[in-house]
Amino acid sequence: MSDASYLAAEPSPAPPEEAVDRFGKIESAGVEYIGPADRHGSPRELFAVWLSSNLAYFYILVGGLLPVLGLSIWQSFAVLAAGHLFWALVGLLAVSGPSTGSPSSVVTRAMYGVRGNRVFGAGAVWVLCIAYEGLNLAIGADAGFSLASFVGAGTSLPVKVTVTVLIGMVTFAMGVYGHATIVRLSVWFSALLGASTVALGFFVVRHATLHPAGFHSLTGGKLWASLLIGFTAVAALPLGWPGSADYARYLPRTASPRAVAGWTAFGGWVPAMALGSIGILAGSAIDMSDPQTNMRAILPSWFYAVFLLVLVVGSITNNVLTVYSSGLALQAMGVKISRAKSVIADAVLGGALCVTALASSSFLTSMSNVLALSVALLGPFLAIYGTDILLRRNRYDGPALHDSSPSGPFWFHNGVNWSGVLALAAGTAAALLCVNTTIFVGPVASAIGGGDLSALVGPAVAALLYTGGSMLLGNHREGIL
């Protein structure tokens, strides 16, 4: 598909004044339409944004999980590569940012209707963002506690409170300042975290082996079950980014869709594969059921402190995008609050979840369950979003997306686009039938020996039903340019 097919005729934007989005100043725009005069930047800047935000502990943890499931090193690499193909879908969603001048939580009005979006679009994203904020903050705080102990500061309650508050303040402050500040700082974070990741990989490779001692190959149903569980765990990571348009909406409408999609997907895929591979190789030398602690056995003493610091900083950069999107989603739900204040409100809720997670005696298990269950909703959600972009050829009427009146093109039937709502419900239900977690195992997963097909079945069902419903009702022809 040519780039030109995505673009509606629009005059070239004037040089931006950057009044609403400037580095070091609190971004004044929220979910409202970003007009041509305020568009700036190039698709290439998206690479650093996604690179810095995905140099995070999640990826080491999930990579290390694959050998724990009983997969060989080569099988683990294959599962890692397959699961991270979903970054292509994240890249596709990003192209709706420049074409609409709007965040994803507003674009999804085209899929669910103005009213339906408050629950099934922006509403669902907001709830999941808060959950991820709490988990990310807890991961960073836990690494911070270990770092404080390592340098001799101890782990008393005042130390833990100080560490948690500092991490939270940095994270949410960047979210408050907004897009331009995030874009500029992401370059520096990418350099810092990227160099540390290369060094981490060097130290891990020195101890790694492609044929771990005592490894026994799985066969038959047990092998397929482990492959599918691992695939779903890996896929959960890219599928956890439903708002990629949020960070591309300031780009000029004439920005190449291929470049927007490519730099977004590549920026996420590179760190995901690098850190996942480090996790796999580390799993050939140590027990990766608790990587944060056990990595100490294969790292030089001085670098272990660097490793813990990287976990802290990585949790911050990963959480910043989530915080930013959650604030926009809250506004898109119809809550009358400024973007900066919405971030602060979300900080309170995310902080509360962080405390709950840190107090849990089974934090890693809880995190794995959240990731697995989120796939059941986010897989179909992203599939519907991507399908809508393709059906409309990304020709959205950006200003019309902000028309919430009954006469607007995205009102559909009493404010609800039933094609999207029913497709999401059916896709999620189908995924839940196939999911395998420690708290719930779907009947399909049980029938096939514990294999988890949710990351494949849910999106496929949702995309097919949404396509059929849209073609039948003609909803995909509403509000296009």
N, C-alpha and C positions, 0 to 999 in steps of 0.2 A: 504494500500500500504506500503510495507516494506521500511525502510530507504535505504537498499542496492539497491533498484530499481532506486534510484535517482542518485547514485554515479557512475561515470565513473572511470575506473581503473587509478589510479595516485599514484605515490610514496608518502609516507608520507613526509610532508614538513620538511625541516631542521629547527632547532630553529631560530626564527625570530631575525633579527638584529634591527628591528624597525627603519630602516634608513629613511623611507619615512613617517612614521606615529608614532610620539612620543609625549607624553604629554609635553606641554609647548613649543613645537617647531611648526612652521608653516608646516602643511602637504604639502609635495612636490608633491604628486601624485594628478592628476586630474581625468579625465575620463578614463585614460589608464588602461590596464589590470594589476591587482595586482597578481604578481607571487607567487608561493609557499613560497619562502624565506621571503616574507614580510607579510605573513598571521600570525595572532596571535589572542589570546583571546578565549572566549567560548561563546556559545549561551546565557548563563545565564546573561551576562552583558547587553544584549538587554533589559532586564526587566527594569533596572533603566533608560536607555535612553528613553524608551517610557513612563515610569511612570512620570518622571520629565517633559517631554515635553507636557503631556496632563493634568497636574494639572493647568488648564487654565480657564479663565472666560467664554469662549464660552460655556462650559458644564453647568455651573450654569445658564447662560442666557437661553439656550435651555431647560433645565429642568424646569425652571420657566415659560417658554412659555406654557407648556402643560396645567397647570391649567387655564391659561389665555384663552386658546382655548375652555374652557368649559368642560374639562375632569375631572373626579373624581380623587382622589389621587391614587386609585388602578388602574384605567384605565391609568393614567399617568405612573405609574411604569411599566405596561405591555408594553406600547409603547416604553418606554426607553429601556427595556430589548430587545425588538424585533429589534429596530433600531441599537443597538450596536452589534448585531450578525455579522454585516459587518466587525468587527475586525478580524474575522476568515479569511476573504479575504485578509486583509492587511498582516496578518501573512503568508498566502500562497505566496504572492508576494515576501516576504523577502527571501524565500528559493533560489531564483534565484541569490542572492548575492554571497554566497559561491560557488555555482556551476559554476559561470561565472567569478568571480573576477572583476565584473563590476557593475557600478551603474545602476539603473532602466532606466535612460534616454538613455543608450546604449543597454541594453537588449531589449528594445522596437524596435530596428532595426529588430528583428526577426518577429515582428508583422506588421511593416509598411514599411520595406525596408530602405536602407541607406538614400535615398533621401526623401522618404515619412516620415521618422522619424523626419526630420528637421522641419516639419510642424505639423504632426498629433501626434507625440510621444513627443520628447523632446521639440518641439516648443510649443505645447499646455500646457505641464507641466510648462514650464518657464513662460508663460503669467499668468497662475493661481497662481503660486508661488509669483509672484510680487504683484498680487492682495491681496493675503493672508498676505504678508509681510506688506503691507500698512495698512490693517485692524488691524492686531495684534499690530503694532507699535502705531496705534491710540488708541486702547483699553488700552495699557499700559500707554501711555501718559495721557489719560483722567483720569485714576486712579491716576497717579502721580500728576496731577493738584489738585484733591480732597485731596490727602494726604498733599500736600503743604499747601492748605488752612486750613486743619484740625490742622496742627502743627503751624499755625500762620505765614507762609511764604508769604501768599497771592497768588493771581493768576494774577499778572501783566504779561505783555508780556515778559519781561526778564526772569521771573520765568518759564513761559511756555516753552520758547525756551530752557532754561537750562535743564529742565526736559526731554523734547523730545530728545535733543541732547545726554544727558547722557544715556538714555535708548537705543537709537540707537547705540551709540558707544559700549556699552557692548554687545549688540546683535550681531552686525556685526563683532566685534573683535573675538568673539567665533567662528563665521562662518569662519573667515579667518584662525584661528589656526587649525580648522578642526577636523577630526574624533577622534583621541586619546584624545584630550583635552575635546571634548564634552562628550566622554564616561566617563572619570575620573570625571569631574565636575557634571555629571548627578547623581552620587551617593550622593553627598552632597546636591544638589538641591532636590533630592527625599526625603531625610531625613527632610530637612527644610520645604518644601512645604507639605509633607505628614503629619508631626506633626501639622502644622497649619490647614490642612484640617480636621483632627480629632477634633481639638478644635472648629473649625467652625461648624462642624456637631453637636457637643455637645450643643452649644448655640442655634442652630436652632431647634433642636429636643425639647428643653424645651418650645418652643412657638408653635410647630407644632400640628396639629390635623388631624386625618384621616377623619373627617366629618366637613369641614368648614361651619361656619354659613352662611345661605343665599344661599347655593349651590343648584342649580336646575339641575337635570340630563338631559342630552341631549338624544334624542331618534331618531330612524329612520335614515333618510338620513343625518341630521345634525350631528349626532353622528359619523357616518362613515366618513363623510367629515373631521371632526376634528381629528379623529384617523389617517387618512391617511396623513393629513397635518403635524401632529405631528411626525408621523413615518418618513416622508421625512426630516423634520428638524433635527431629531436625526441622521438619516442615513448619512446626509451630513457631519457629523463630522468625522467618520472613513473613509468615501469615499474621504475626503480631503487629504489623505496620499497615493499618487500614487507611492512614491519613497522609499518604505521600504527596498529595496535591497541596497540602498546607505549606510545604517548603518550596514549591515551584510557582505559586500563584503570583509572585511579584515579577516573574520573567515576562518579557514582552510577548504579546500574542503571536508574533511572528517567529518565536523561538521554535527550532526544529523539534517536532515531537519525538523523532528517533533519538536525537541528542538528549532530550529530557529523560526519556525512558532509559536510554543506555547508561548515562552517567549516574542516574539514581540506582538502577539495578547493579551496575558494576561497583559503585561505592559501597553497597551493602554486601555484595557477594564476596569481595576480596577479603575483608576482615573475617567474615563468617567462615570461609573456607580455611583461612590461615589459622585462626584460633581453634576451630574444630579439629584441624589436623594436628595441632599441638596437643589437644586433649586426647586424641586417639593414640599418638605416639607415647605420650606420658603414661597412658593406660597399659602400655606394654612393659613398663618398668615399675610402676607403683599401683597401689589400690586407689582408684579414682572415685570411690564412693564418697570421699571427702577431699577433693583436690586442694582446697585452700590450705589445709593442714599438711597433707601428705606430699605436696610438691616440695616441701622443705628438704626432703631426703635427696632430691636430685638437683637442687639449685645451690650455687655458692651462697654462703651465709650473707654476704653483703648484698647479693642480688635478690635474696628472699624479701628483704625490706622493699626493694624496688618493685618486686612482683605484687606485694600487698598494696603498695601505693598505686600501681596501675589498676588494680581491682577497684580501688576507691574512685580514682579519676574516671575509669571506664563506666562505673555505675552512674556517675554524674552526667557524663556526655550522653549516655544511653537514655537517661531519664529526662534530660532537657527536652528532647523532641516529644516525648510522651506528655510531659507537663504542658508544653505549648499546645499540642493537639487537644488535650483535655479541656483547656480553657476555651478554645474555639468551639468545641462540641457543646459545652455548657451554654454558651451564647446561642448556638444554633438550635438548642432545645427551646428557646424562647425566653430564657432567663434574662431579665433586664439588668445587666451588670457589665461593666467595662471589661475588656480582655485582661488587663492587669489584675483587677480585683477577682476575676474568675480564677486566675492562676493561684492567687492567695487562698481562695476558698478551697480549691482542690488540694493545696498544700496541707491544710488542716486534716482533710480526710485521708490523704495519702500518708501523712505522718502517723495518724491513728492506726492505720493498717500496718505500718512499719513496726510499731510497738507490739502489735498483736503477733506479727510474724516472728519477731525476735524472741518473744516469750514462748513460742511454740517449741515443743520438744522434738518435733519432726519437721523442721523447716524445709529440708531438701525434698522430702516426700511431698509436702504440701505444694512446693513450687512446681514439682513435676506434674502433679495433678492439675494445677491451674493451667499449665502450658498445654497439657493434653486435652482438657475440657474446652479450652478457649478455641482450639482448632475446630470443634464442632460448630461453633458460631462464626468464627472469623473466616474459615475456609469458604463456606457458602456466601458470606458477606462480600469477600473480595472477588469471588467468582461472578456474582451478580453485578458488582461495580464494573469489573472489566468487560463483561458482556454488554452492558449498557453503553460503554464507550465505543465498542465496536459496532453495535447496532446503529448508533447515532453518528458514527464516523467522527466522534469528538466535536460535533458541531452544536455545542450548547449555546443557548442565549444566556450569557453570563448575568446581565442585569435582571432578566426575568426570573432567575433562580431566587432572587431576593424579594419577589412579589408574593407575599403570603395571603393575598386576598382571594376570595372564591372565584374571581374573574381571571386569575393568573393561570398560565399554562401548566403549572405543576400542582394544581389543586386536585385534578383527576376526579375521583368520586368521593365527595364530601371530605376532601383533603387527604385521601388515601389512594395510593397506587397499589391495587390488590395483586397485580402481577408480581411486584417485588415482595410484598408482605408474605404471600402464600409460598412463593419460591424460597424465601429465607426460612420460613417455618418448616417446609418439607425438607430442605437441604440439611437443616440442623437436626431434624428428627432422624433422617437417614444416617447422618454422621454419628449420632448418639447410639444407634443400633449397632454401630461398628467399632465403638471406642473401647479401650482397655485401660483402666486406671485402677489404683488400689482402692478407690471408693465406689467405683461402678464399672461393670463389664457388660457391654451390650450383648444381646443374644446372638448377633451375627459373629461378633468376636469370639464368643464362647464356642459357637458351632465350628469355627475354623481353627480351633486350638489356641485361641488367645491372640491371634493376629489382629492388628489395628488398621482398619481400612478407612478410618474416618477422614483422613486428609485427601483421599481420592474420591470416595463416594459422595460425601457432602457437597463439595464444589461441583461435581458432575451433575448431580440431581438438581441443584439450585440453578446452574447455568442453563440446563435444558428446559426446565419449567419456566424460567424467566423469559427465555427466548420464545417459547411457544405462547405464553400468555401475552407478551408484548406484541407479537405478530398478530395474534387473534384480536386484541383490543386496539391495536395501533398506538399504544401509549408511547412507543419509542419515537413517534413522529411529532410529539408535543414539545414545544419549546426548543426547536432547533433553528439554526440560522441557514 
